[in-house]
């Protein structure tokens, strides 16, 4: 695994827009840049970052701007401005030889998962999932914001499951994200018997493995394309075992089951030490039970720990995770702790 050099205070962060630009959210985005600058970054933006277009620019333009940040020796870390859609269509324009010869940290989440799957599973370059450059627009900042900043500089804190999360989202009256719902991670394990599909609850877990994952909506789109080698990644790091983490934006229980089944049938969970699902951002009318009943069809006959409703993904607060790092995950009675090592 290639771990790029972490930036130092005074380093330049290059921001591009592989999916959406920031559009009409300039004020919010600038609030985030204030924090990044106070933390010690100088900021450089590519031309498409502040575009109102959706996506930010044609695929070739987005690819060219992405490449320019890797080619520029003055830039230490590369960030996605925002999530969005259409990131996959710019992947053919990424210069693989350039990225391999100038490895840098790339961070983003949601649709930029497509870029992270390319960099980490094809090029073996570790990437950072959990925040985009516009993530620090809250006031006051939450602990997960400070954890994410620490990780960008290479200081890897223990990340503990939080007490509360924001189920209602941004409150226009108070101007804050209200932490209004108790956090409870749920741990299950399958039967381990062929033909016996059962996910029973457990209360303890202590596992290590290579972290790999991102937004499952996007992983499902790129899987099978020339721009991922998830199967190869799982085989290269089989001895370490894998801790899969999935951020579900809006997949239905059936859609999630089908993607997980396809991955299972491809052997991607053969070396799994755990499979971790974040809270679903937009479940529609579906309940946790609806999702778990479908996941039981996938994992119910496997002896693999499955965690549900983790602090991962679009509902906040959330962990910041390094794809390719060696993770150590501990779980006890609804709470969890994650550490990461560059090994």
C-alpha positions as CSV (number, residue, x, y, z in Angstrom):
1,X,0.0,0.0,0.0
2,X,1.3,3.4,-1.0
3,X,0.8,6.1,1.7
4,X,1.5,9.6,0.3
5,X,3.3,12.1,2.4
6,X,0.9,13.9,4.7
7,X,0.8,17.7,4.3
8,X,2.4,20.1,6.8
9,X,1.3,23.5,8.0
10,X,1.6,25.9,5.2
11,X,1.0,23.2,2.5
12,X,-1.3,23.8,-0.5
13,X,-4.6,22.0,-0.7
14,X,-5.7,21.7,-4.3
15,X,-9.5,21.5,-4.7
16,X,-11.2,20.2,-7.8
17,X,-14.8,19.3,-8.7
18,X,-14.9,15.7,-10.1
19,X,-18.7,15.7,-9.6
20,X,-20.6,18.9,-8.8
21,X,-19.2,22.4,-8.3
22,X,-20.3,24.3,-5.3
23,X,-23.0,26.2,-7.3
24,X,-25.0,28.6,-5.3
25,X,-23.4,27.6,-2.0
26,X,-20.3,29.9,-2.1
27,X,-21.0,31.4,1.3
28,X,-21.2,28.0,2.9
29,X,-18.1,26.8,1.0
30,X,-16.1,29.8,2.1
31,X,-17.0,29.1,5.7
32,X,-15.4,25.7,5.3
33,X,-12.3,27.2,3.6
34,X,-11.9,29.6,6.6
35,X,-11.4,26.6,8.8
36,X,-9.0,24.8,6.4
37,X,-7.0,28.0,6.2
38,X,-7.0,28.5,10.0
39,X,-5.7,24.9,10.3
40,X,-2.7,25.8,8.1
41,X,-3.6,25.1,4.5
42,X,-3.2,27.4,1.6
43,X,-6.0,26.9,-0.9
44,X,-5.9,26.5,-4.6
45,X,-9.1,25.9,-6.6
46,X,-9.4,24.6,-10.1
47,X,-11.6,26.6,-12.5
48,X,-14.7,24.4,-12.2
49,X,-15.0,24.4,-8.5
50,X,-17.4,27.4,-8.3
51,X,-19.4,26.5,-11.4
52,X,-23.2,26.3,-11.2
53,X,-23.3,23.6,-13.8
54,X,-24.2,20.1,-12.7
55,X,-21.9,18.4,-13.1
56,X,-19.3,21.1,-12.7
57,X,-17.8,20.7,-16.3
58,X,-17.5,18.2,-19.2
59,X,-15.8,14.9,-18.2
60,X,-12.5,15.8,-20.0
61,X,-12.3,19.1,-18.3
62,X,-12.9,17.6,-14.9
63,X,-10.2,15.0,-15.6
64,X,-7.7,17.6,-16.8
65,X,-8.2,19.7,-13.7
66,X,-7.8,16.6,-11.5
67,X,-4.6,15.7,-13.3
68,X,-3.2,19.2,-13.0
69,X,-3.3,19.0,-9.2
70,X,-1.3,15.8,-9.2
71,X,1.2,17.3,-11.7
72,X,1.8,20.4,-9.6
73,X,4.6,19.8,-7.1
74,X,3.5,22.7,-4.9
75,X,0.2,20.9,-4.1
76,X,0.4,18.4,-1.2
77,X,-3.1,17.1,-0.9
78,X,-6.1,17.0,-3.3
79,X,-9.7,17.4,-2.3
80,X,-13.1,17.1,-3.9
81,X,-15.1,20.3,-3.5
82,X,-18.4,18.4,-3.2
83,X,-20.3,15.3,-4.0
84,X,-23.0,15.1,-6.6
85,X,-23.3,12.8,-9.7
86,X,-21.4,11.9,-12.9
87,X,-18.0,11.4,-11.3
88,X,-17.7,8.0,-13.1
89,X,-17.7,9.6,-16.5
90,X,-14.5,11.5,-15.9
91,X,-12.5,8.4,-14.8
92,X,-11.2,7.6,-18.3
93,X,-9.5,11.1,-18.3
94,X,-7.5,10.5,-15.2
95,X,-3.8,10.1,-16.1
96,X,-2.8,6.9,-14.3
97,X,0.9,7.2,-15.0
98,X,0.9,10.7,-13.6
99,X,-1.0,9.7,-10.5
100,X,1.3,6.7,-9.9
101,X,4.4,8.8,-10.3
102,X,3.1,11.6,-8.1
103,X,1.0,9.9,-5.4
104,X,-0.8,12.4,-3.2
105,X,-3.6,12.1,-0.7
106,X,-7.1,12.5,-2.2
107,X,-10.1,13.0,0.0
108,X,-13.8,13.2,-0.7
109,X,-17.0,11.3,-0.1
110,X,-20.2,10.4,-1.8
111,X,-19.9,10.5,-5.6
112,X,-16.0,10.9,-5.5
113,X,-16.0,7.3,-4.1
114,X,-15.5,6.5,-7.8
115,X,-12.1,8.2,-7.8
116,X,-11.1,6.5,-4.5
117,X,-11.9,3.1,-5.9
118,X,-9.6,3.8,-8.8
119,X,-6.8,5.2,-6.8
120,X,-6.9,2.6,-4.0
121,X,-7.9,-0.7,-5.7
122,X,-6.1,-0.1,-9.0
123,X,-3.1,2.0,-8.0
124,X,-2.7,0.9,-4.4
125,X,-2.7,4.5,-3.2
126,X,-4.5,5.1,0.1
127,X,-7.3,7.6,0.0
128,X,-9.4,9.4,2.6
129,X,-13.2,8.9,2.8
130,X,-15.7,10.9,4.9
131,X,-15.5,14.6,4.1
132,X,-15.3,16.9,1.1
133,X,-13.6,20.3,1.1
134,X,-16.9,21.9,2.0
135,X,-17.5,19.9,5.1
136,X,-16.4,22.5,7.7
137,X,-19.3,24.9,7.2
138,X,-20.9,24.1,10.5
139,X,-20.8,26.6,13.4
140,X,-19.9,25.5,16.0
141,X,-17.7,22.7,14.6
142,X,-18.4,19.2,15.9
143,X,-15.8,16.8,17.2
144,X,-15.9,14.8,13.9
145,X,-14.7,17.9,12.1
146,X,-11.6,18.1,14.3
147,X,-11.0,14.4,13.9
148,X,-11.1,14.8,10.1
149,X,-8.7,17.7,10.2
150,X,-6.3,15.7,12.3
151,X,-6.4,12.8,9.9
152,X,-5.6,15.2,6.9
153,X,-2.4,16.1,8.7
154,X,-1.5,12.4,9.5
155,X,-2.5,12.5,13.2
156,X,-4.8,9.5,13.4
157,X,-7.0,9.7,16.5
158,X,-9.1,7.0,18.0
159,X,-12.6,7.5,16.6
160,X,-15.4,6.6,19.0
161,X,-19.0,6.2,18.1
162,X,-21.0,9.3,19.0
163,X,-23.8,9.7,21.5
164,X,-26.2,11.5,19.1
165,X,-26.6,12.1,15.4
166,X,-28.7,14.5,13.3
167,X,-31.7,12.7,12.0
168,X,-33.5,16.0,11.1
169,X,-30.6,17.6,9.3
170,X,-30.0,21.3,9.2
171,X,-32.3,23.5,11.2
172,X,-33.0,26.8,9.4
173,X,-34.2,28.5,12.6
174,X,-31.1,27.8,14.7
175,X,-28.6,27.7,11.9
176,X,-27.2,24.4,13.2
177,X,-27.4,20.7,12.7
178,X,-29.4,19.4,15.6
179,X,-28.0,16.3,17.3
180,X,-31.4,14.8,18.1
181,X,-31.3,11.0,17.9
182,X,-29.3,8.5,20.0
183,X,-26.6,6.6,18.2
184,X,-26.7,2.8,18.5
185,X,-24.5,0.5,16.4
186,X,-26.0,-2.9,15.9
187,X,-23.9,-6.1,15.6
188,X,-25.0,-9.3,13.9
189,X,-23.4,-12.5,12.8
190,X,-24.6,-15.1,10.4
191,X,-25.0,-18.8,11.0
192,X,-21.9,-19.9,9.1
193,X,-23.9,-22.9,7.8
194,X,-24.7,-23.5,4.2
195,X,-28.4,-23.0,3.6
196,X,-29.1,-21.6,7.1
197,X,-29.9,-17.9,6.8
198,X,-29.9,-16.2,10.1
199,X,-28.5,-12.9,11.4
200,X,-28.4,-13.1,15.2
201,X,-27.4,-10.2,17.4
202,X,-24.0,-10.2,19.3
203,X,-22.6,-7.8,21.8
204,X,-18.8,-7.9,21.3
205,X,-16.3,-7.6,18.4
206,X,-12.6,-7.1,18.2
207,X,-11.2,-7.3,14.6
208,X,-8.4,-5.9,12.4
209,X,-8.2,-5.7,8.6
210,X,-7.6,-3.4,5.6
211,X,-10.3,-0.7,5.4
212,X,-12.0,-0.5,2.0
213,X,-15.3,1.1,1.1
214,X,-17.2,4.3,0.4
215,X,-20.7,5.1,-0.9
216,X,-22.2,1.8,-1.9
217,X,-24.5,3.5,-4.5
218,X,-21.3,4.5,-6.4
219,X,-19.3,1.3,-5.8
220,X,-22.2,-0.6,-7.3
221,X,-21.9,1.6,-10.4
222,X,-18.2,1.3,-10.9
223,X,-17.9,-2.4,-10.1
224,X,-17.1,-4.3,-13.2
225,X,-15.7,-1.3,-15.0
226,X,-12.1,-0.9,-16.1
227,X,-11.6,1.7,-13.3
228,X,-11.7,-0.6,-10.3
229,X,-9.9,-3.7,-9.2
230,X,-11.8,-4.5,-6.0
231,X,-11.4,-8.2,-6.6
232,X,-7.6,-7.8,-7.0
233,X,-7.4,-5.6,-3.9
234,X,-9.3,-8.2,-1.9
235,X,-6.8,-10.9,-3.1
236,X,-3.7,-8.8,-2.6
237,X,-4.6,-8.1,1.0
238,X,-6.2,-11.4,1.8
239,X,-3.7,-12.2,4.6
240,X,-4.6,-8.9,6.4
241,X,-8.4,-9.5,6.0
242,X,-10.7,-6.7,5.0
243,X,-13.0,-4.5,6.9
244,X,-15.6,-3.3,4.4
245,X,-17.5,0.0,5.1
246,X,-20.5,1.1,3.2
247,X,-22.3,4.5,3.1
248,X,-25.8,4.0,1.8
249,X,-27.1,7.3,0.3
250,X,-30.5,6.1,-1.0
251,X,-30.4,2.5,-2.1
252,X,-33.6,0.6,-1.3
253,X,-33.3,-2.7,0.7
254,X,-33.7,-4.7,-2.5
255,X,-31.1,-2.7,-4.4
256,X,-28.6,-3.0,-1.5
257,X,-29.3,-6.7,-1.3
258,X,-28.6,-7.2,-5.0
259,X,-25.3,-5.2,-4.9
260,X,-24.2,-7.2,-1.8
261,X,-25.1,-10.5,-3.5
262,X,-23.2,-9.6,-6.6
263,X,-20.1,-8.8,-4.4
264,X,-20.6,-12.0,-2.4
265,X,-20.8,-14.1,-5.6
266,X,-17.6,-12.4,-6.8
267,X,-15.8,-13.6,-3.7
268,X,-15.3,-10.1,-2.3
269,X,-16.4,-11.1,1.2
270,X,-14.3,-14.3,1.3
271,X,-11.6,-12.5,3.3
272,X,-13.9,-10.1,5.2
273,X,-13.3,-9.6,8.9
274,X,-16.3,-7.4,9.2
275,X,-18.9,-5.6,7.0
276,X,-20.0,-2.2,8.4
277,X,-23.0,-0.2,7.1
278,X,-23.5,3.4,8.0
279,X,-27.0,4.9,8.6
280,X,-29.0,5.2,5.4
281,X,-29.4,8.8,4.5
282,X,-32.6,8.5,2.5
283,X,-34.4,5.3,3.3
284,X,-37.8,6.4,2.0
285,X,-40.5,4.3,3.7
286,X,-38.0,1.5,4.5
287,X,-37.2,0.6,8.1
288,X,-34.0,-0.9,9.5
289,X,-35.9,-4.2,9.7
290,X,-36.6,-4.0,6.0
291,X,-32.9,-3.6,5.2
292,X,-31.7,-6.3,7.7
293,X,-34.2,-8.8,6.3
294,X,-32.7,-8.4,2.9
295,X,-29.1,-8.4,4.2
296,X,-29.9,-11.7,6.0
297,X,-30.3,-13.3,2.5
298,X,-26.7,-12.2,1.8
299,X,-24.8,-12.7,5.0
300,X,-27.1,-15.0,7.0
301,X,-25.2,-18.1,6.0
302,X,-21.7,-16.6,6.5
303,X,-19.6,-16.3,9.6
304,X,-18.9,-12.6,9.2
305,X,-19.7,-9.8,11.6
306,X,-22.2,-7.3,10.2
307,X,-22.6,-3.9,11.8
308,X,-25.6,-1.7,11.0
309,X,-26.2,2.0,11.7
310,X,-22.5,3.0,12.2
311,X,-21.2,6.6,12.2
312,X,-20.2,6.4,8.6
313,X,-21.4,8.4,5.6
314,X,-24.0,11.1,4.9
315,X,-25.7,11.3,8.2
316,X,-23.6,13.3,10.7
317,X,-21.5,12.9,12.7
318,X,-19.4,10.4,10.8
319,X,-16.0,8.8,10.9
320,X,-13.2,9.8,8.5
321,X,-11.7,6.6,7.1
322,X,-8.5,5.8,5.2
323,X,-9.0,3.4,2.4
324,X,-6.1,0.9,2.4
325,X,-5.1,1.5,6.0
326,X,-5.0,-1.3,8.6
327,X,-8.0,-0.7,10.8
328,X,-8.7,-2.1,14.3
329,X,-12.4,-2.1,15.2
330,X,-13.8,-2.8,18.7
331,X,-17.4,-3.0,19.5
332,X,-19.2,-3.4,22.8
333,X,-22.9,-3.2,23.5
334,X,-23.8,-0.6,20.9
335,X,-20.7,1.5,21.0
336,X,-17.5,1.2,18.9
337,X,-13.9,2.4,18.6
338,X,-11.8,2.5,15.4
339,X,-8.0,3.1,15.1
340,X,-6.0,3.1,11.9
341,X,-2.4,2.4,11.1
342,X,-0.2,3.1,8.1
343,X,1.1,-0.5,7.6
